[in-house]
């Protein structure tokens, strides 16, 4: 059981009320009750809607949404809103923006567009703390959802410096590192820690040991961002469960290092048109294995089509029910969707939803 406040199977999905006027929120409550929804994931990409400037917080709209959920006996999987930082944060603290493998710093935009070894870690934890302080006693609060689908690596100077410290802690001496990496091949022996750089396309990518250690380092750096938010939430709401949504067999992160830090494992399942049932089953099994066989939460799936795969086909009749049953059979204690109401515009305006444009 995730939380004794709701000793039942979770049914619902991602809800983005900030994209709609308040009169639509009331219609959403009516429809959610008709659909048997008991959990709504709220606030995943709401950072700028909650903090439009560094010293300005606008929680009023979320107060109203949380109250509406409680009045309608619907619980909140409340997100910390930190999956997409506000433009003001990227503008004021440009070191937040990551550097890609081509050594080019990204501009603001997209999502998960941050350097994990920058001030982002501090600012995201602060956002989580403020949410916890505001909603710690709210009757709708069921569990916390930190960020969303972590995963992008950074190759900037801050990461290079942090990587060298990570390597010092791991190997102790340059001699030990050179031996472990077998750097005598092609004469790649390092004689100073400062010679070790991030593995960009313009630098060293022929040394497999460096590449896997950099993946391990970035995994630990991104996990540290999650742990900073988790610590902020735990300090204020020690009894509220905490999760973040994973992505099956996602290689850039080592989810087995994340499992111990999740009160319940949750993940997002988006099989493609050509996915095999066995492949989906494997992902469910991996997720269940992260906490030694404990049940997990299926936090996202689309009720119709995606908008980002090569072929965004509608599901054949019965396929959605089949995939729901498959998840439950593999240990899911929830059936949740992305998303409740289809966006009226922007990137996901054609992504499936429980309530479509029509």
URZI-V18372 format. One record per residue. N is the residue number from 1. PHI is phi as a letter, one per 40 degrees, with the letter a starting at -180 (999 if undefined). BURIAL is # if it has 16 or more other ideal C-beta (glycine too) atoms within 10 Angstrom, else .. Layout:
# URZI-V18372
[[N:PHI:BURIAL] [N:PHI:BURIAL]]
This chain:
# URZI-V18372
[[1:999:.] [2:c:#] [3:a:#] [4:c:.] [5:c:.] [6:b:#] [7:c:.] [8:a:.] [9:c:.] [10:c:#] [11:b:#] [12:i:#] [13:i:#] [14:c:#] [15:b:#] [16:b:#] [17:c:#] [18:c:#] [19:c:#] [20:b:.] [21:c:.] [22:d:.] [23:c:.] [24:c:.] [25:d:#] [26:c:.] [27:c:.] [28:c:#] [29:c:#] [30:c:.] [31:c:.] [32:c:#] [33:c:.] [34:c:.] [35:c:.] [36:g:.] [37:c:#] [38:b:#] [39:a:#] [40:b:#] [41:c:#] [42:b:#] [43:g:#] [44:d:#] [45:b:#] [46:b:#] [47:d:#] [48:c:#] [49:c:#] [50:c:#] [51:a:#] [52:c:.] [53:a:.] [54:d:.] [55:b:.] [56:b:.] [57:b:.] [58:b:.] [59:c:.] [60:d:.] [61:c:.] [62:c:#] [63:d:.] [64:c:.] [65:c:#] [66:c:#] [67:c:.] [68:c:#] [69:c:#] [70:c:.] [71:c:.] [72:b:#] [73:f:.] [74:b:#] [75:c:#] [76:b:#] [77:c:#] [78:c:#] [79:c:#] [80:c:#] [81:g:#] [82:b:#] [83:c:#] [84:a:#] [85:c:#] [86:c:#] [87:c:.] [88:c:.] [89:c:#] [90:c:#] [91:c:.] [92:c:.] [93:b:#] [94:c:.] [95:c:#] [96:c:#] [97:c:#] [98:c:#] [99:b:#] [100:c:.] [101:c:.] [102:c:.] [103:g:.] [104:b:.] [105:c:.] [106:c:#] [107:c:.] [108:c:#] [109:i:.] [110:f:.] [111:a:.] [112:f:#] [113:b:#] [114:a:#] [115:c:#] [116:c:#] [117:b:#] [118:b:#] [119:c:.] [120:d:#] [121:d:#] [122:c:.] [123:c:#] [124:c:#] [125:c:#] [126:c:#] [127:c:#] [128:c:#] [129:c:#] [130:c:#] [131:c:#] [132:c:#] [133:c:.] [134:c:#] [135:b:#] [136:d:.] [137:b:.] [138:c:#] [139:c:.] [140:c:#] [141:c:#] [142:b:#] [143:a:#] [144:c:#] [145:b:#] [146:c:#] [147:f:#] [148:a:#] [149:f:#] [150:d:#] [151:i:.] [152:c:#] [153:c:#] [154:b:#] [155:b:#] [156:c:#] [157:c:.] [158:c:#] [159:c:#] [160:c:#] [161:c:.] [162:c:#] [163:c:#] [164:c:#] [165:c:.] [166:c:#] [167:c:#] [168:d:.] [169:c:.] [170:c:.] [171:b:#] [172:g:.] [173:b:.] [174:c:#] [175:c:.] [176:c:.] [177:c:#] [178:c:#] [179:c:.] [180:c:.] [181:c:#] [182:f:.] [183:c:#] [184:c:.] [185:c:.] [186:f:.] [187:g:.] [188:c:.] [189:d:#] [190:c:#] [191:b:.] [192:a:.] [193:d:.] [194:c:.] [195:c:.] [196:c:#] [197:b:#] [198:c:#] [199:c:#] [200:c:#] [201:c:.] [202:c:.] [203:b:.] [204:c:.] [205:b:.] [206:c:.] [207:b:#] [208:c:.] [209:c:.] [210:c:#] [211:c:.] [212:c:.] [213:c:#] [214:c:#] [215:c:#] [216:c:.] [217:c:#] [218:c:#] [219:d:#] [220:c:#] [221:c:#] [222:c:#] [223:c:#] [224:c:.] [225:c:#] [226:d:#] [227:c:#] [228:c:#] [229:c:#] [230:d:#] [231:c:.] [232:c:#] [233:c:#] [234:c:#] [235:c:.] [236:c:#] [237:b:#] [238:c:.] [239:b:.] [240:c:#] [241:c:#] [242:b:#] [243:a:#] [244:a:#] [245:c:#] [246:c:#] [247:b:#] [248:g:#] [249:c:.] [250:c:#] [251:c:.] [252:d:.] [253:b:#] [254:c:.] [255:c:#] [256:c:.] [257:c:.] [258:c:#] [259:d:#] [260:c:.] [261:b:.] [262:b:#] [263:c:#] [264:a:#] [265:c:#] [266:b:#] [267:a:#] [268:b:#] [269:b:#] [270:b:#] [271:d:#] [272:c:.] [273:d:.] [274:b:.] [275:c:.] [276:c:.] [277:d:.] [278:c:.] [279:c:.] [280:c:#] [281:c:.] [282:d:.] [283:c:#] [284:d:#] [285:c:.] [286:c:#] [287:c:#] [288:c:#] [289:c:#] [290:c:#] [291:b:.] [292:f:.] [293:g:.] [294:c:.] [295:d:#] [296:b:#] [297:b:#] [298:c:#] [299:c:#] [300:a:#] [301:a:#] [302:c:#] [303:c:#] [304:a:#] [305:b:#] [306:c:#] [307:b:.] [308:b:.] [309:c:.] [310:c:.] [311:b:.] [312:b:#] [313:c:.] [314:c:.] [315:c:#] [316:c:.] [317:d:.] [318:g:.] [319:c:.] [320:c:#] [321:c:.] [322:c:.] [323:c:#] [324:c:#] [325:c:.] [326:c:#] [327:c:#] [328:c:#] [329:c:.] [330:c:#] [331:h:#] [332:c:#] [333:b:#] [334:a:#] [335:b:#] [336:b:#] [337:b:#] [338:b:#] [339:a:#] [340:c:#] [341:b:#] [342:c:#] [343:c:#] [344:c:.] [345:a:.] [346:g:.] [347:d:.] [348:b:#] [349:c:.] [350:b:.] [351:c:#] [352:d:#] [353:a:#] [354:c:#] [355:b:#] [356:c:.] [357:c:.] [358:c:.]]
